[in-house]
Amino acid sequence: MPTVLRWVEFAAGLPYHAALVPVTGSRRDRPEPHSHADFHELVFVTAGAGMQVVRGGGWGVGEGELPLCAGDVVLVRPHDRHEFASNDGMSFVNIAFPSERWRAFADLAGLAGPADWDRRELPLSARADLDGPVAAEFGRVLGAYSGVPRVLDLVGLWTAVVPLLEGADGTAVDPRPGWLVSACAAMSREENLREGLPRLLAMAAVSPGHLARSMRRHYGCTPIAFVAGRRLEHAALLLSTTTEGIGRIAQRCGFSGQSYFGRLFQERYGMAPRRYREVTRRAVVPMDTQDIK
């Protein structure tokens, strides 16, 4: 059974994770089959050739072997149960990032593809010049990860890669209605999160049934699930960047009670809010002055 990876387990408190991954002919050196609970990945093949093996999963995901060679860019969705293989050797840059952050970026930018790309049978891929701007962005973001990685680094990468993927997919026009994109983007603001679903309905200015159908079609979830996801993402940010009490954070994000908040947080992140705060603080704050370079 493939491993299901969670963001907090290996990149807690960080805006993204970056690595240069070698894949050899040895099964022992091959990345293990896995899927993701809550993050996407962008893969850029820098050398060699191989394949991405995708197993059947949720969201109507198919099964297949996607041939890869130097210059290929692949968007890996959370539900893709996958592994990489190569007979003669292959290396790729892997940039992983929280799915909620990716979707919020798509909403704010009014992008054409990201919501629908998650529904494709197999991951979307495109070709990039090894000496071109997309390759340079992957290299820049990989290099920045060894210093102080920033969300701004991700935005630069996404800005370079999205047009490439749109060209491969043929999605030049955003199929989502403007009212839905605007309303969903506005739900990133804390004052709207506190009001929750009534606020989303008010900003959308459509009937509850129309909103539900549109959310299901373009975001793959119900309005209630969408609001809960945005609330939990904001709560996770506050837990890792403030010292406010957990009850206060739950209140700020619009949850009716701390116990209800804790249960939903446990389901999403695989640990209680207090434990999440401890893990993320260790990831971003030195434990003692000897760790400060």
WOLINCOR-V997315 format. One record per backbone hydrogen bond with DSSP energy under -0.5 kcal/mol. CO is the residue of the C=O (numbers start at 0). NH is the residue of the N-H. E is the energy in kcal/mol with one decimal. If there is no record, write none. Layout:
# WOLINCOR-V997315
CO | NH | E
CO | NH | E
This chain:
# WOLINCOR-V997315
2 | 4 | -0.6
2 | 34 | -2.6
4 | 36 | -3.4
4 | 37 | -0.5
5 | 8 | -1.2
5 | 9 | -0.6
6 | 9 | -1.4
6 | 10 | -2.5
7 | 11 | -0.5
10 | 13 | -2.0
16 | 95 | -2.9
18 | 20 | -0.6
18 | 93 | -3.1
19 | 21 | -0.5
20 | 91 | -2.1
22 | 89 | -2.3
23 | 85 | -0.6
25 | 28 | -0.6
26 | 29 | -1.0
32 | 2 | -1.7
33 | 81 | -2.7
34 | 4 | -2.7
37 | 98 | -2.2
39 | 96 | -2.3
40 | 75 | -2.9
41 | 94 | -2.7
42 | 73 | -2.3
43 | 45 | -0.5
43 | 92 | -2.8
44 | 70 | -2.9
46 | 90 | -2.2
47 | 69 | -1.2
49 | 67 | -2.7
50 | 52 | -0.5
50 | 84 | -2.4
51 | 53 | -0.6
51 | 65 | -2.9
52 | 82 | -1.5
53 | 63 | -2.1
54 | 80 | -0.7
57 | 60 | -1.7
60 | 56 | -0.7
63 | 53 | -3.0
63 | 65 | -0.5
64 | 66 | -0.7
65 | 51 | -2.2
67 | 49 | -2.4
68 | 71 | -2.1
70 | 127 | -2.5
71 | 44 | -2.5
72 | 125 | -2.3
73 | 42 | -2.6
73 | 75 | -0.7
74 | 76 | -0.6
75 | 40 | -2.1
76 | 79 | -1.4
77 | 35 | -3.1
78 | 80 | -0.6
79 | 81 | -0.9
80 | 54 | -3.7
81 | 33 | -2.3
82 | 52 | -3.1
84 | 50 | -2.5
88 | 48 | -1.4
89 | 22 | -3.5
90 | 45 | -1.9
90 | 46 | -1.5
91 | 20 | -3.4
92 | 43 | -2.3
92 | 94 | -0.5
93 | 18 | -1.7
93 | 95 | -0.5
94 | 41 | -2.6
95 | 16 | -2.3
96 | 39 | -2.3
97 | 101 | -1.8
98 | 102 | -2.6
99 | 103 | -2.2
100 | 104 | -2.2
101 | 105 | -2.0
102 | 106 | -2.2
103 | 107 | -2.5
104 | 108 | -2.3
105 | 109 | -0.9
105 | 110 | -2.0
106 | 109 | -0.6
111 | 174 | -0.6
112 | 115 | -1.0
112 | 116 | -2.2
113 | 117 | -1.0
115 | 118 | -1.5
116 | 119 | -1.0
120 | 61 | -2.7
123 | 74 | -2.5
125 | 72 | -2.9
128 | 131 | -1.7
128 | 134 | -0.6
131 | 135 | -1.9
132 | 136 | -2.0
133 | 137 | -2.1
134 | 138 | -2.2
135 | 139 | -2.4
136 | 140 | -2.7
137 | 141 | -2.3
138 | 142 | -2.2
139 | 143 | -2.4
140 | 144 | -1.3
141 | 145 | -0.6
142 | 145 | -1.0
143 | 146 | -1.5
146 | 148 | -0.5
149 | 152 | -0.7
149 | 153 | -1.1
150 | 154 | -2.2
151 | 155 | -1.9
152 | 156 | -1.8
153 | 157 | -3.1
154 | 158 | -2.5
155 | 159 | -1.4
156 | 160 | -2.5
157 | 161 | -2.8
158 | 162 | -0.6
159 | 163 | -0.6
160 | 164 | -2.2
161 | 165 | -2.9
162 | 166 | -2.1
163 | 167 | -1.6
164 | 168 | -2.0
165 | 169 | -2.0
165 | 170 | -1.2
169 | 171 | -1.2
176 | 179 | -0.7
176 | 180 | -1.9
177 | 181 | -2.6
178 | 182 | -1.9
179 | 183 | -2.5
180 | 184 | -2.4
181 | 185 | -2.0
182 | 186 | -0.9
183 | 186 | -0.5
184 | 187 | -1.5
185 | 188 | -1.8
188 | 191 | -0.8
188 | 192 | -2.0
189 | 193 | -2.2
190 | 194 | -0.8
191 | 195 | -1.9
194 | 197 | -0.7
195 | 198 | -0.7
195 | 199 | -1.9
196 | 200 | -2.7
197 | 201 | -2.2
198 | 202 | -2.4
199 | 203 | -2.2
200 | 204 | -2.1
200 | 205 | -0.6
206 | 210 | -2.5
207 | 211 | -2.4
208 | 212 | -2.4
209 | 213 | -2.3
210 | 214 | -2.8
211 | 215 | -2.3
212 | 216 | -2.1
213 | 217 | -2.6
214 | 218 | -2.7
214 | 219 | -0.9
214 | 220 | -0.9
215 | 219 | -0.6
221 | 225 | -2.3
222 | 226 | -2.5
223 | 227 | -2.4
224 | 228 | -2.3
225 | 229 | -2.1
226 | 230 | -2.4
227 | 231 | -2.5
228 | 232 | -2.2
229 | 233 | -2.1
230 | 234 | -2.5
231 | 235 | -2.5
232 | 236 | -1.8
233 | 237 | -2.4
234 | 238 | -2.5
235 | 239 | -1.6
236 | 240 | -1.2
237 | 241 | -1.8
244 | 248 | -2.2
245 | 249 | -2.5
246 | 250 | -2.0
247 | 251 | -2.7
248 | 252 | -1.9
249 | 254 | -2.6
250 | 253 | -1.2
256 | 260 | -2.2
257 | 261 | -2.7
258 | 262 | -2.0
259 | 263 | -2.1
260 | 264 | -2.7
261 | 265 | -2.3
262 | 266 | -1.8
263 | 267 | -2.1
264 | 268 | -3.0
265 | 269 | -1.7
271 | 275 | -2.6
272 | 276 | -2.4
273 | 277 | -1.8
274 | 278 | -2.5
275 | 279 | -2.7
276 | 280 | -2.2
277 | 281 | -1.8
278 | 282 | -1.4
279 | 283 | -1.5
280 | 284 | -2.5
287 | 290 | -1.8
288 | 291 | -1.4
290 | 292 | -0.6
